[in-house]
Amino acid sequence: MISRRERLGRLGRLDRRAALGWLARAPFTLALLATMLALGIATGSIRQQLPGTQLLARVGFGLPALRHGQLYTLLACIPFALYPWMLATITLLVVLFMLPYEVVAGTRRAALVFLTCQLAGYLLAALLVAWPLSALGLGWGRYLASARDVGPSAGAFGAAAALVWYLPGRLRLPGGLALFAYLGGFLALTHRVWDVEHLIAAALGLLLGAVLTGNAPRVHLPRRRGFHALRSTPRLIIAGLVVLTGCLNVICAFSPRADARFDPLSARVLPFALAEGTTTSIVLIGLALILLGRGLLHGRRVAWLATLALLPSSLALHLLSGARPHDFVLKGVLIALLLARRDDFRARADVVTVRRAVRIALGALALLPLYAALGFLLLRHGFDVPLSLPLAARETLARMVFSTTHDLNGASRHARWFLDSISFAWAAVLAYALCAVLRPVLRPTREAASDRERADALLRAYGEAGTSYMTRWPGNVRLLNGARDAYLAYRLIGDVALVLGDPIGPVEGAARAIDEFLDICAVNGWTPAFYGASARYLDQFARHGLAAAQVGEDTVIDLATLAFRGKGWQNVRTALNRAAREGIAFTFLDPRKADPAIVAQLFAIDRAWVAARNLPEMGFTLGKLALPLDPEVRLAVALDADGRALAYVSWLPVYACRGWVLDLMRRRDDAPHGVMEFLIAKSALAFKAEGAASISLAVAPLARVARPEGETRLLERALVTLGERLDGFYHFSSLCDFKRKFQPIWLPVYLVYPGAASLPRIGYAVLRAYLPSLSAHDLRTLLAHAAPRPALRPHRPAPAAPPESERTAEPDALATAGRR
């Protein structure tokens, strides 16, 4: 038996061997680090800074070295650092980037990438940036033309860019964007010569890495399973650049414009108060751009329009206060990208819940402490007294109530402006937070009148599923896609966004609606679930990593071939014959001319039916009888010889299929047997006479028809078993048997979900959708009476109609009507 200590010792030896193996595969990196350490000790640069010493004049590279013919400094500058603390950071960069790149790419590739990026980065920064800018007379160009730099950091960043090509496919683009965002951000903030060298070296390293990697093995990570929303890469880039621009607006407001290309016009044209107002406006626009980044990532059209309006305004204000070259470049590139990618920003805003509105408001309010902390940090030497954290906090709180402590005053113009700007920034973020919180209260739905009209038009043109008309019911939010050519209906229950059926619209528009909705769920942290989806978009769902489980069977009857002849229709014919003998009449109730007494009887039947089940009435995919009666819904009523209502069924329109779908079925307790079969059969014949193509008896929930093409999955077997357990309350199996009498076409419907871990939350959301008023007592009653049922036996479809020679010819009224 090996002891635990011995096992740990062996693991430690294995780790040491692995580390030594890595080091043995990186001789170039080790030689570089050793040279840096040796020369640092020998020259004393490990203890003292190089600026101001003769050593920097001898080994430092820059435009002055080129002018004096010191080309050897391109190599001589590599092992040094300007400051002792820089030696530590550069060593860390070499270890983080050079070492892994040499291990995965090999020593020859690593040496080639490092030397090329190091030498070319320094040389091109001097020849293509410092020299032209100094010739133009720019202040920044004069600084670059006089600067000397040392160190291997340019080569290390070149290796980092080349290392991106060895990342997994899904991490390659984010890794490259992160690296260049880091380097570009530092260049925009500091304007140092080494930041120019780093950016040029990284660009060269990216190109060299693409060429040298070739067919070399890359790192492969296991593909993530489950739901993942695919965001547009251009949207991700643009949103990041907009947020970066907002941050630069805020930061640049605190710094003087000594390196501005254009003189501040506000100092010569505008009075002091307006000049300070331009700086405050730049800060407010920066905060707004930071907040708009989330909407741009989400593809929001409103965020796109607001950003397009704010960027030119920001640029105009920068001209008044003194513009740097990067102000024009970054904002010009952003405006061009926004216009070029305008089709990526067509998503409409979704409904904001109170909980998410509070989160948005808290996020906006958190900007003010960050803004105040940044201002006090950057301007800490600009006040009349030494700055401390309690003093800054008290002054910030006082400015938030538009007052002051009088303990802290600005000794410089920028400091005085900053203290005044705290109140303006607080007012702006407070207004935004209040609007965010009040939005779900003042406007709980994003469905404007034009949205409802457009959705209704799409429903009439493309609504072909049995659940399509149900999307109009209260509780559902109809979300149009950005192009307004498709919509889907969902309701938010907890953090589950439960979609009813398929999107409604053309196939391309429906696919876009799915993509945009999943993007909404990803950004908001919702769990998406599509309940009652058909097989039409299963491939689209699968591309997003969503799974599907069958939750029922839709039952469709083709009216073109309906004749009620043959042995399979015996039960239906019997019900019709009995109704004819007992004088039961069939009629469609016209809501505009309905007899109030008949309507009152229908409501009495409905109340008695609900009360008999001792549970709340179900909703979601089951309608309700309510006043005023919906003129689009057809009510078929069975009347006895005395004109008393015995039962009724309601039919919802399926516009695109010229069909109808069964919704409610209600009967008196003393109604004769077979009255429901009578109502459905008579309705089918009436719809056929009107030119309808099909009817649906709606979905048989928690049921599955046995099919030869595959085995029943475990989850689907569990759902059918659940239906059998709950049959004592809602009679799922008897409902399925009832629909089988009409020999329908069985079409599976699915629950589309992210993964097994999300099923408990989705199951609870479905329960709350069907029973929104379910109390704890109702739930206990439901569980207590859920008796176990026999083993799972998938429902079998009705047998095919027998041959003509075996059919029974019954000379009754139904057969005659069928032949006509």
Summary of the structure (lengths in Angstrom):
residues: 820
radius of gyration: 36.8
end to end distance: 89.2
largest distance: 118.6
contacts: 2641
relative contact order: 0.06
helix: 59%
strand: 11%
